[in-house]
Amino acid sequence: MSRVYNFSAGPACLPVDVLKEAQEEMLDYRGCGMSVMEMSHRSAMFQEIIDEAEADIRELMSIPDSYKVLFLSGSAHHQFAQVPMNLMKNGVADYIITGNWAKKAWKEAAKYGKANAVASSEDKNFSYIPDCSDLPIDEDADYVYICENNTIYGTKYHKLPNTKGKILVSDASSCFLSEPVDITKYGVYYGGVQKNVGPAGMCIAIVREDLITDDVLPCTPTIMKYKSQADKGSLYNTPNCWDIYICGKVFKWIKKLGGLSAMKEINEKKAEILYEYLDSSKMFRGTVAKEDRSLMNVPFVTGDKDLDAKFIAVAKENGLENVKGHRSVGGMRASIYNAMPIEGVAKLVSVMKQFEEENL
Ligand SMILES: *Cc1c(COP(=O)(O)O)cnc(C)c1O
């Protein structure tokens, strides 16, 4: 077996320990004679899996009882619609546009009501987070929406916007469980799991209980009502059982490392190795305003397309996969999520250094 260092933005690398455990349990989950993939979602055994997963994420994130944790089939894209359907009671919402994902969410919301773009960083290709201390928040806004970590552009809110008392909704897909968060600052905090938690096909939404009601937009399909899932413990439909199981293992893996504070320390160490080199390099440079840098996604360029392509090829030869940047930034992007070991980042930097020496 030979594993590469996978810098993909998502689906992304998973902890090897988690994959091994799943492998060991694949054919016979704890003596029941079947795989979790084959198990009834109404069985006691699966109930234990989902209950434990919920208890562990609640512990990790210190989620108060006044919030529900929903394991929702689908992806972050589903939330682009599900959020306005459930929350747009006045028919108004404010969006802060810091990249493609925020923009897509904003455009989707406009199908259901008045979606205002109250700030944007598009003028500089989304390379920074706008000043959000005094935004023109609509008096009637049902919520203010952000994409907290911008996967494509590599920016992160290091300070949450001043919502002037309005509910904050956050797409935290690419920074989910990367550091401690104060859930009480949000109405809805959600993430598609395939960036930093588990396999693609599920979204975890942490929703304040008072926002979970039958008072949703009339067009809302039953399955898209938060209340449908909240009332049934995320088992309204047949859930993505396999995903819940793997996410549960990742929660335990993070707990074993020491929880989210420890995870943050590790992530900071990894990011520092890369950013420090980028700041000293004469060939490579980061594309983002320093104060808004993400710990998870690090885009960088040489400024020369051919050189970028050459580097991506050299990286691949060295077992560093998926370092090609997103087309809207170009160059390279290293996604260094929780499961990327520090050795992977060190290897990337050593390959970059050597490449710089040989090609400058
Ligand atoms: C990847 C990503 C999405 C889209 O995820 P899907 O699973 O394809 O719906 C949305 N928001 C953010 C921040 C992402 O990183």
The ligand as an SDF file (V2000), in Angstrom:
LIG
                    3D

 15 15  0  0  0  0  0  0  0  0999 V2000
  -17.3850   22.7200   -1.2170 C   0  0  0  0  0  0  0  0  0  0  0  0
  -18.1550   23.7940   -0.6290 C   0  0  0  0  0  0  0  0  0  0  0  0
  -19.5240   23.9560   -0.9170 C   0  0  0  0  0  0  0  0  0  0  0  0
  -20.2740   23.0450   -1.8600 C   0  0  0  0  0  0  0  0  0  0  0  0
  -20.3510   21.7620   -1.3700 O   0  0  0  0  0  0  0  0  0  0  0  0
  -21.2730   20.6740   -2.0720 P   0  0  0  0  0  0  0  0  0  0  0  0
  -21.0840   19.4870   -1.2220 O   0  0  0  0  0  0  0  0  0  0  0  0
  -20.7560   20.4850   -3.4600 O   0  0  0  0  0  0  0  0  0  0  0  0
  -22.6530   21.1800   -2.0530 O   0  0  0  0  0  0  0  0  0  0  0  0
  -20.1850   24.9890   -0.3000 C   0  0  0  0  0  0  0  0  0  0  0  0
  -19.5590   25.8300    0.5460 N   0  0  0  0  0  0  0  0  0  0  0  0
  -18.2620   25.6910    0.8380 C   0  0  0  0  0  0  0  0  0  0  0  0
  -17.6150   26.6410    1.7870 C   0  0  0  0  0  0  0  0  0  0  0  0
  -17.5210   24.6770    0.2560 C   0  0  0  0  0  0  0  0  0  0  0  0
  -16.2160   24.5590    0.5490 O   0  0  0  0  0  0  0  0  0  0  0  0
  1  2  1  0
  2  3  1  0
  2 14  2  0
  3  4  1  0
  3 10  2  0
  4  5  1  0
  5  6  1  0
  6  7  2  0
  6  8  1  0
  6  9  1  0
 10 11  1  0
 11 12  2  0
 12 13  1  0
 12 14  1  0
 14 15  1  0
M  END
$$$$
